[in-house]
Amino acid sequence: MAGLTRRTIPLTRSVATRLVLPLWLAGLTLGAVLLSLAFPTTIAADPYRVESGDSLSSIAQRYGLSQGVLEALNPSISSPDLLYVGQMIALPDNIVPVTTAARITHVVQAGDSVSGIAAFYGVAVADLLALNPGQSPDLLFAGVELLVRDDLAPPGQAESTTPIAVTLDPEPPANADPAPTTSPGTAPSSPSGIGTPAVSFSSSDGPKISGLPVSLYRIQPGDTFSGLAQRFSTTVETLLRFNPSVLPNRLLISSVFWVPRDGGIVESTPPTRTTPSPQQPTVPHLVIPGDSATAIASRYGLTLSQLQALNPDLSLSTIFIGQILRVPGTPDQTISASPVLGIDPASGDAPPDSIVPELVIYTVKSGDSGYALAETYKLSLADLASLNPAVNFNNLRIGQALFVPDIDLPPPPPGTVAAGPPPPNSHIVQPGDNLSLIANRFGVETSEIIALNDGIDPNILSVDQQLRIPGTMPVPIVSETVMVGISNDLQTLAARLGRLPHTLLANNPSLNDWVPAGTSVILPAREGVLVTIQRGDTLRGIAQQFGSSIDAIAGDPRNGVIGPNQLIVGQEIVIPIHVPDFVWPVADGIITDGFGLCRSPSCDVQHRGLDISKADGSPIFSIADGTVDFVGGSYCCGLGFHVIIVHDNGFETVYAHLNGPPPVFEGQEVAQGETIGYVGTTGYSTGPHLHLELHHNQWFLNALNYLP
C-alpha cells in the first residue's frame, strides 16, 4: 500500500542546515535542535496518516512532542494549519502516544488493502479481521471505518487489565480505573436514544477527564455541539476541553469524541468578552446550511449564553435553516444572506409585501442549471450560492439536494417533474361512503384514519371531503403475464389475446412467428409499449423519446399515469399505439363466420376476416376516416367486387363481396360512416354478406377486438 512503508531520512550537512535554520528564525522550541544533535546522521521515522480533525499541534500533544520537532521532521509542510485528511507525515521512530491507545480505528482510503493496513499498524491480518467480523479480506470500500486495536475488549479475555489513562493533564490521573470488557453490539444507547456511544462503561469504571467519568460518543447526522452539550447535561466549554482537536463548527458524521458519562461541568476561566449592552443595536442573522449556535456565537464574539440573552424566546439547541437570530450589529452593516430573503437589516423583518420563507430541499433534475434555478426562485446566482456554500454550480448533478426558499411558485409545466416516491394515500368521499367502508377498502383500521385526520367526525362525512389514509399509494402496474396454453402462430395468438402482434413483439422481444405452449407473455393493459419509470424520468422526456405526446400518454387512465407531474419510481406506463375508433360497417348485421375458423382439414388455412350477413343491397360504411387504396374485382371469383381503404397508423380495411362495382374511386378521401358500397354475393360467396378484413402493418386482426 503506497505511503505506508517506514522510511529513513538522511541528514547531510545541507539538509541539517535547512532544518535547523528555519527553527532558529522562527524561535521554535529547543526540542527540535536537541533532536537534530542527538541524531547527527539519520532520523528513523514512522509514518502517520492525518485523520479528520488533526492539526500539527494536536498530533504533537498526542505523542508528547513539540510542534517544532514535527516541523523539523516534515520540512515539506508549508503551514502547520494546512493539513489534509490522508496526508502522510513523519514521527520519530517507535514513538507511541503519551496516553495508552485504548481504541484505534482506520478509515479506509482509496487504494487501501487489508494486508496493507495490517502491515501499517503492525498487526496480523487474522487479528484485524477478527476485530471486524464480516469484513471480506478481498473487498474494501473507501470510507469504511475498521477497528485496528481495541484494548477495552481483547478477544477471548474476560477482563482487561490494561489501565485506561485519558487525561488533558501532563500525567494520567492516579485513580484511572481498568476498563471492563465490552462485547460487540452491547453498548447502550446515548441518553436521548439518538446515536450510540462508541465505548461505554459502568458508573464505577472507565476513563476520566479532569475527574469526570467519560465515554466515547459517535457523531450522528443532525448533531451540533450545543445540542450535545444539552443532551449530556454539560456545557460547550466542557466538551471543548475534553476534545481540544475537534472543530465545533465542523462535526464529522461517524467521528467519535469524549462526553461526560453522567453529566457534569469542568470549571474553567471563561474568555474575556464584551457583554452586549441591552441598548446595543442588533441586526438579524439568517441561519443557513452549516450554521450552529456555537458557530454563530463565535462569529459575533459572543458566548452561547450571551447569544441566548439576545434571543430569549428561542432554543439555541434546535436552531433550523431559515430561522432568524438577533446578533450585535448596526443597521448599516451587511448581514450575510439577508438580501436573499429580503430582510430589513434594521428591523430584522421582511418588507410589508413579503414573507420571510423557510428553506426547503430541491432535488436537481435533468436540464437544471444554477442560473435557471436562481431565476425560478427569484434570486441572484450569488444568493443561491450563499444558501449552498458547498455546491459547485458549474457542476450540478442530477439528484443533488439544494436549499432554496420555500416560496409559492407557479406550477411547473406538465410533464416536467421528475419521478418520485409513492405519495401518501388519500380518498375523496363519495356518495354512500362511510368510515368503515373506506377503511375496509384500504385494508386499514378506522381508528388509523381518525388519527390521521384531526377534527374528523367519524359519523358525519361530506361528499368530496378529502381524507388522509395510512400508507402510500400503490405503485401502478399496467401489465400482466400470461402463459400460452396452446402452440400458435403469433398472429393467431395476438387475436386470441386481443392485442396487436406489434404490441406483443414490442414487450416480448424474444417471441418469434411460432409461439410454443408454455411460453410466458407480458401483456400490457392496452395496445402500446410498456415503460418502467426510473429515477429522474419525466413524462415530457419519455414522450419525446418514443415520439409520442404528454396528452396521448396521460390522457387515458389505462396508461397508468396519475398525472403528468406525478410519476412514481418503479411504476409502469404504456406508450400507446394509436388505434382509430372504428364503427360497424353495416347496421344490425349478423355474424356468420368469425376470425380464425379453419378452412381446411389440417387448419393450415384459416378465415382471415369477419363475415356479416345482411340483406342484398344494404349500404356498407367505412369504419374510419381513410383513403381509398383499391377498387376492383369481378362477379365470378375470389373476393368479388371489393374496396381497400387505408387508415391512420398502419391500419387497413377490406370490404368484399359487394353487389357490383363500388361507387368510389382510388385516391378518394372517405369519412367514417360514409357509404362505400352495397352488400352482395359476388365472388366465392354462398349468400349476401359482407366479408370484412382488418389489417395492421400486413398482420391480419380479429376485427371484433376493435369494433365497439
HELIX and SHEET records of a PDB file:
HELIX    1   1 ARG A   13  ALA A   26  1                                  14    
HELIX    2   2 LEU A   30  ALA A   38  1                                   9    
HELIX    3   3 LEU A   56  ARG A   62  1                                   7    
HELIX    4   4 GLN A   67  LEU A   73  1                                   7    
HELIX    5   5 VAL A  114  TYR A  121  1                                   8    
HELIX    6   6 VAL A  125  LEU A  131  1                                   7    
HELIX    7   7 PHE A  225  ARG A  231  1                                   7    
HELIX    8   8 VAL A  236  PHE A  242  1                                   7    
HELIX    9   9 ALA A  293  ARG A  299  1                                   7    
HELIX   10  10 LEU A  304  LEU A  310  1                                   7    
HELIX   11  11 LEU A  316  THR A  318  5                                   3    
HELIX   12  12 SER A  338  LEU A  341  1                                   4    
HELIX   13  13 GLY A  370  THR A  376  1                                   7    
HELIX   14  14 LEU A  381  LEU A  387  1                                   7    
HELIX   15  15 LEU A  435  PHE A  442  1                                   8    
HELIX   16  16 THR A  446  LEU A  452  1                                   7    
HELIX   17  17 LEU A  490  LEU A  497  1                                   8    
HELIX   18  18 PRO A  501  ASN A  507  1                                   7    
HELIX   19  19 LEU A  539  GLN A  545  1                                   7    
HELIX   20  20 ILE A  550  ALA A  554  1                                   5    
HELIX   21  21 PRO A  557  ASN A  559  5                                   3    
HELIX   22  22 ASP A  648  GLY A  650  5                                   3    
HELIX   23  23 ALA A  703  ASN A  705  5                                   3    
SHEET    1   A 3 ARG A   7  PRO A  10  0                                        
SHEET    2   A 3 THR A  42  ARG A  49 -1                                        
SHEET    3   A 3 MET A  88  PRO A  92 -1                                        
SHEET    1   B 2 ARG A 103  VAL A 107  0                                        
SHEET    2   B 2 GLU A 145  ASP A 150 -1                                        
SHEET    1   C 3 PRO A 197  VAL A 199  0                                        
SHEET    2   C 3 LEU A 212  ARG A 218 -1                                        
SHEET    3   C 3 LYS A 208  ILE A 209 -1                                        
SHEET    1   D 3 PRO A 197  VAL A 199  0                                        
SHEET    2   D 3 LEU A 212  ARG A 218 -1                                        
SHEET    3   D 3 VAL A 256  PRO A 260 -1                                        
SHEET    1   E 2 THR A 282  LEU A 286  0                                        
SHEET    2   E 2 ILE A 324  PRO A 328 -1                                        
SHEET    1   F 2 LEU A 359  THR A 363  0                                        
SHEET    2   F 2 ALA A 401  PRO A 405 -1                                        
SHEET    1   G 2 PRO A 424  ILE A 428  0                                        
SHEET    2   G 2 GLN A 466  THR A 472 -1                                        
SHEET    1   H 2 SER A 479  MET A 483  0                                        
SHEET    2   H 2 SER A 520  PRO A 524 -1                                        
SHEET    1   I 2 ASN A 488  ASP A 489  0                                        
SHEET    2   I 2 TRP A 514  VAL A 515 -1                                        
SHEET    1   J 2 GLY A 528  THR A 532  0                                        
SHEET    2   J 2 GLU A 572  PRO A 576 -1                                        
SHEET    1   K 7 ILE A 590  ASP A 593  0                                        
SHEET    2   K 7 LEU A 610  SER A 613 -1                                        
SHEET    3   K 7 HIS A 689  HIS A 696 -1                                        
SHEET    4   K 7 PHE A 651  LEU A 658 -1                                        
SHEET    5   K 7 PHE A 641  VAL A 646 -1                                        
SHEET    6   K 7 GLY A 626  GLY A 632 -1                                        
SHEET    7   K 7 GLU A 669  VAL A 670 -1                                        
SHEET    1   L 4 ILE A 590  ASP A 593  0                                        
SHEET    2   L 4 LEU A 610  SER A 613 -1                                        
SHEET    3   L 4 HIS A 689  HIS A 696 -1                                        
SHEET    4   L 4 TRP A 699  LEU A 701 -1                                        
SHEET    1   M 2 PRO A 619  PHE A 621  0                                        
SHEET    2   M 2 THR A 675  TYR A 678 -1                                        
END                                                                             
